[in-house]
Amino acid sequence: MSAALQMTAFSVALLSTLFLLLATCTDCWMVNADDSLEVSHKCRGLWRECVTNMQDGVRTCDQYDSILADHPVKIVVTRTLLITADLLAGLALAVLLLGLDCIKFLKEDPGVKLKMRYGAGGILGVGSILGLVGSVWYAVDVYVERATLVSHNVFLGVHYDFGWSCWLGMAGSIGCLVASVLLTCRL
């Protein structure tokens, strides 16, 4: 495997892992999508809900109850899948870093380094699938919730759309999948 391909895979994996971590930690998975003139911007995340006053920029956040509290299924499933994807992507990055040809670790045994790169690619693949399932699960649930309200002619004043954290989770998962393909298939 060429050094350029290894470094490309490592760079994509690193950036994608950072995207996944940011998506897990940030709190804008759903944003208010009301077309009227709003005085505040509302974001809902996996850990809290925040409101930003558009006039003075003051932001207040309400933490959700305890992690062990009773939460909607979409939050619990997305949290679980994204945290698992984060851990797997971090582990894959560590294994990949040690498996790169430019690193002196195990320099005398290229077969082991190749197996480490394949292993890192496999771990990244599993992590990317978990992250993608979690992000898409959340997005589909937001869409279904919105479609259900519209079909029943219910208007609560504010409806939510996908936030940038949701998109970041999807992008990070797809990036990890691309890095996995680069490492395992040698395209």
C-alpha positions as CSV (number, residue, x, y, z in Angstrom):
1,M,0.0,0.0,0.0
2,S,1.5,3.3,-1.0
3,A,2.4,5.9,1.6
4,A,0.2,8.5,-0.1
5,L,-2.8,6.2,0.1
6,Q,-2.1,5.4,3.7
7,M,-1.8,9.1,4.6
8,T,-5.0,9.9,2.7
9,A,-6.9,7.2,4.6
10,F,-5.4,8.4,7.9
11,S,-6.3,12.0,7.2
12,V,-9.9,11.1,6.2
13,A,-10.3,8.9,9.2
14,L,-8.9,11.6,11.6
15,L,-11.2,14.3,10.1
16,S,-14.2,12.0,10.1
17,T,-13.6,10.9,13.7
18,L,-13.5,14.6,14.8
19,F,-16.8,15.1,12.9
20,L,-18.3,12.2,14.8
21,L,-17.0,13.5,18.2
22,L,-18.3,17.0,17.5
23,A,-21.7,15.6,16.4
24,T,-22.0,13.6,19.6
25,C,-21.1,16.5,21.9
26,T,-22.9,19.3,20.2
27,D,-26.5,20.2,20.8
28,C,-28.0,21.1,17.4
29,W,-29.5,17.9,16.1
30,M,-32.9,19.5,15.6
31,V,-33.4,23.2,14.8
32,N,-36.6,25.2,14.7
33,A,-37.6,25.6,11.1
34,D,-40.5,28.1,11.5
35,D,-40.8,30.5,8.5
36,S,-42.1,33.3,10.6
37,L,-39.9,36.0,12.1
38,E,-38.6,34.4,15.3
39,V,-36.9,36.2,18.1
40,S,-35.1,33.1,19.2
41,H,-33.3,30.1,17.7
42,K,-34.0,26.7,19.3
43,C,-31.7,23.7,19.0
44,R,-32.3,20.3,20.5
45,G,-29.4,17.9,21.0
46,L,-28.7,14.6,22.5
47,W,-27.7,16.1,25.9
48,R,-29.6,19.4,26.2
49,E,-31.9,21.9,24.5
50,C,-30.7,25.4,23.9
51,V,-32.4,28.7,23.0
52,T,-30.5,31.7,21.5
53,N,-32.1,35.1,21.6
54,M,-31.5,36.6,18.1
55,Q,-31.6,40.2,19.4
56,D,-28.9,40.1,22.0
57,G,-27.2,36.7,21.3
58,V,-27.8,35.4,24.8
59,R,-27.9,31.6,24.8
60,T,-29.5,29.5,27.5
61,C,-29.4,25.7,27.7
62,D,-31.5,23.3,29.7
63,Q,-29.7,20.0,30.5
64,Y,-31.8,16.9,30.1
65,D,-32.5,15.0,33.3
66,S,-30.1,12.3,34.3
67,I,-28.6,10.0,31.7
68,L,-30.6,7.3,33.4
69,A,-33.9,9.2,33.2
70,D,-36.6,8.1,30.9
71,H,-35.8,9.7,27.5
72,P,-37.4,9.3,24.0
73,V,-36.1,6.3,22.1
74,K,-34.5,8.4,19.4
75,I,-32.2,10.1,21.9
76,V,-31.2,6.9,23.7
77,V,-30.5,5.0,20.5
78,T,-28.6,7.8,18.9
79,R,-26.5,8.4,22.0
80,T,-25.6,4.7,22.2
81,L,-24.8,4.3,18.6
82,L,-22.8,7.5,18.3
83,I,-20.8,6.9,21.5
84,T,-20.0,3.4,20.3
85,A,-19.0,4.8,16.9
86,D,-16.8,7.4,18.6
87,L,-15.0,4.7,20.6
88,L,-14.5,2.4,17.6
89,A,-13.2,5.3,15.4
90,G,-10.8,6.3,18.1
91,L,-9.5,2.7,18.5
92,A,-9.2,2.4,14.8
93,L,-7.2,5.6,14.6
94,A,-4.7,4.3,17.2
95,V,-4.3,1.0,15.4
96,L,-4.0,2.7,12.1
97,L,-1.4,5.1,13.4
98,L,0.7,2.2,14.6
99,G,0.2,0.4,11.3
100,L,1.3,3.2,9.0
101,D,4.6,2.4,7.2
102,C,6.0,5.8,8.1
103,I,5.8,5.0,11.8
104,K,8.9,3.1,13.2
105,F,6.8,0.8,15.4
106,L,7.2,-2.8,14.1
107,K,9.2,-1.6,11.1
108,E,10.9,-5.0,10.7
109,D,7.6,-6.8,10.3
110,P,5.5,-5.3,7.4
111,G,3.0,-8.2,7.5
112,V,1.9,-7.2,11.0
113,K,1.6,-3.6,9.9
114,L,-0.6,-4.7,7.0
115,K,-2.8,-6.6,9.3
116,M,-3.1,-3.6,11.6
117,R,-4.2,-1.5,8.7
118,Y,-6.8,-4.1,7.6
119,G,-8.0,-4.3,11.2
120,A,-8.2,-0.5,11.5
121,G,-10.2,-0.5,8.3
122,G,-12.6,-3.1,9.6
123,I,-13.1,-1.3,12.9
124,L,-13.7,2.0,11.1
125,G,-16.2,0.2,8.9
126,V,-18.2,-1.0,11.9
127,G,-18.0,2.4,13.6
128,S,-19.1,4.1,10.4
129,I,-22.2,1.9,10.1
130,L,-23.1,2.5,13.7
131,G,-22.7,6.2,13.4
132,L,-24.7,6.3,10.1
133,V,-27.5,4.2,11.6
134,G,-27.6,6.5,14.6
135,S,-27.6,9.7,12.6
136,V,-30.1,8.5,10.1
137,W,-32.3,7.0,12.8
138,Y,-32.5,10.4,14.5
139,A,-33.2,12.2,11.1
140,V,-35.9,9.8,10.1
141,D,-37.6,10.1,13.5
142,V,-37.6,13.9,13.2
143,Y,-39.1,13.6,9.7
144,V,-41.7,11.1,10.9
145,E,-42.7,13.3,13.9
146,R,-43.0,16.3,11.6
147,A,-45.0,14.4,9.0
148,T,-47.3,13.0,11.6
149,L,-48.1,16.4,12.9
150,V,-48.7,17.8,9.4
151,S,-50.9,14.8,8.5
152,H,-53.1,15.4,11.5
153,N,-53.2,19.2,10.9
154,V,-51.5,19.9,14.2
155,F,-49.5,23.1,14.3
156,L,-47.7,23.7,17.6
157,G,-46.2,27.0,16.5
158,V,-42.7,25.6,15.9
159,H,-41.6,22.6,13.9
160,Y,-38.1,21.2,13.8
161,D,-35.8,20.3,11.0
162,F,-32.4,18.5,10.9
163,G,-29.7,20.5,12.5
164,W,-26.0,20.8,11.7
165,S,-25.0,18.2,14.3
166,C,-27.1,15.6,12.5
167,W,-25.5,16.4,9.2
168,L,-22.1,16.4,10.9
169,G,-22.7,12.9,12.2
170,M,-23.7,11.7,8.8
171,A,-20.6,13.3,7.2
172,G,-18.3,11.8,9.8
173,S,-19.8,8.4,9.4
174,I,-19.5,8.5,5.6
175,G,-15.9,9.7,5.9
176,C,-15.1,6.8,8.2
177,L,-16.7,4.4,5.7
178,V,-14.5,5.9,2.9
179,A,-11.4,5.5,5.0
180,S,-12.4,1.9,5.7
181,V,-12.8,1.2,2.0
182,L,-9.4,2.8,1.3
183,L,-7.7,0.7,4.0
184,T,-9.4,-2.7,3.2
185,C,-9.9,-2.6,-0.5
186,R,-6.9,-0.7,-1.7
187,L,-8.7,1.2,-4.4
